[in-house]
Amino acid sequence: MPGHAAVFLLSAFVMVCTAAVLFLAMRIRVTAWVLWCACLVPLFLFGREYAMVGVSPVYLLDFFAVMALLATVGTWGPRALSEKRLRGFRGVAIMLAAIMAQAVYRGVSAEYPDPLKGAIMGVYPIFGWLAATWLLTLTKKEIIRWRWILYAPTLGLFLKMALDTSMAPAATGIYLAIAGAFGVQRHNLGHSRLLIWTLVGAAVLTALASKRGPLLAVVAAIVAAAGASRATRRRIMRRPVVPLVLAMAGVIAALAFTLSGQQLTEAPVVGGLAARLESSAGDSDSESANNVELRFAMWRAALRAAGENPLFGAGAGHPMELVFKGHPLNDPKSGPHNSFVGYVFYLGWPAGIAVCLLICAILRRTWRARHHPVGPSWFGATVGVCITACTNVAFETTFIGLPSWLVLSCAYALVGVPRGHEAAELRDSGFIARQRPARAPGPVTAGRILADPTAVSGRTGVGGTFLPEAENSAH
């Protein structure tokens, strides 16, 4: 990183630490938000360059995350082991942490390269569990007030261009996917700035990197969020400006380029990606084709190595022993580039199966809770996390692992149907469409609960997510 960028980060670090100490001394509630912003905003802006500040396995963003959790321990601490909406996630997080501990110990004993890096696979799920418990104690207004953070990923792209720093496309892709999923929800409410800003970022990323995986993650997250949102179809009919403008711009650009007689590989923005796809399909010895084939070879090798110790895996930091087309893999620290395979490889089949089942449960919960005001956004963000995890070392790295686990934990917890005065407040603010009253009393059904959250007493929810009124109140 250039010297002026390092000075900027150091200055920002000193300022944030000073402010955090003052806030902690004064016991101001905004302390946790300042610390979380100090953790996530520089990460979204600078990506890997910021995430690697520190000495493995302790990094600056981990310090801020731990400080934020400690600052709010009085709020989430009493609920950490009793919060029913996080019961399943809590069990998987504790299981992964326990398995990770023995895997790291075995890796250190065997002197594998960088075995302490494996701590991320067990620590970040714990961070996610505790952070989601804290978020469940907040009001809707407190969370929405900080939505400006989602503008940081695209801004970070322009900062990297201005500072001429290196860029990890997969990391930027997952940041944009999260922002895009919530941009769809904002667009449904008539505020399209975040969605348009994120789409601009996706276009810039495609033009700079020409990578398939990051673009797929962004597109999949936005499409999944739009498909899960019932309000999307109604909103497009009422406010067709943004979709029509984007569609017309795409059609006009395609027609103009076709009439000019040029090839798609020469097109701006998507030309590099088109060339990469063309070489992958037409030349089996090209870099892009070998990249795909190499990933499959790494996955097979990782699963074979895990088969030698299926319960506890090969151990954290175990190097990939692979010979691809007569050439050995020259990076002993390289993982299998699939986080689901990575959990099986490093921690064993029980850990890998638990992670897969957890993500399936999150997708199911968020899909069934798509009537929730932000349910579709969490569904789309989870899809983006899954796409990235399928093609990269996502859960094993700091700059992708922490935001990914925060998304998964919050998506698991924050998808219930609000009740009572909270539902009325959300309807008044436009987050929930107003429903017609029931024509006549009758048996309680899912539709009636959605229309009138106070139709039943006690606990209600979507997909088995129970929401006692006491648990929905702010603390």
Secondary structure as GFF3:
##gff-version 3
##sequence-region A 1 475
A	DSSP	alpha_helix	3	26	.	.	.	ID=ss1
A	DSSP	alpha_helix	31	46	.	.	.	ID=ss2
A	DSSP	alpha_helix	48	51	.	.	.	ID=ss3
A	DSSP	beta_strand	54	55	.	.	.	ID=ss4
A	DSSP	beta_strand	58	59	.	.	.	ID=ss5
A	DSSP	alpha_helix	60	71	.	.	.	ID=ss6
A	DSSP	alpha_helix	73	76	.	.	.	ID=ss7
A	DSSP	three_ten_helix	77	79	.	.	.	ID=ss8
A	DSSP	three_ten_helix	84	86	.	.	.	ID=ss9
A	DSSP	alpha_helix	87	109	.	.	.	ID=ss10
A	DSSP	three_ten_helix	115	119	.	.	.	ID=ss11
A	DSSP	alpha_helix	120	135	.	.	.	ID=ss12
A	DSSP	alpha_helix	140	144	.	.	.	ID=ss13
A	DSSP	three_ten_helix	147	151	.	.	.	ID=ss14
A	DSSP	alpha_helix	152	163	.	.	.	ID=ss15
A	DSSP	alpha_helix	169	188	.	.	.	ID=ss16
A	DSSP	alpha_helix	193	209	.	.	.	ID=ss17
A	DSSP	alpha_helix	212	228	.	.	.	ID=ss18
A	DSSP	alpha_helix	230	238	.	.	.	ID=ss19
A	DSSP	alpha_helix	241	259	.	.	.	ID=ss20
A	DSSP	three_ten_helix	264	266	.	.	.	ID=ss21
A	DSSP	alpha_helix	271	282	.	.	.	ID=ss22
A	DSSP	alpha_helix	287	307	.	.	.	ID=ss23
A	DSSP	beta_strand	323	324	.	.	.	ID=ss24
A	DSSP	beta_strand	327	328	.	.	.	ID=ss25
A	DSSP	alpha_helix	339	347	.	.	.	ID=ss26
A	DSSP	alpha_helix	349	368	.	.	.	ID=ss27
A	DSSP	alpha_helix	375	391	.	.	.	ID=ss28
A	DSSP	alpha_helix	398	413	.	.	.	ID=ss29
A	DSSP	alpha_helix	420	428	.	.	.	ID=ss30
A	DSSP	alpha_helix	446	451	.	.	.	ID=ss31
A	DSSP	alpha_helix	469	472	.	.	.	ID=ss32
###
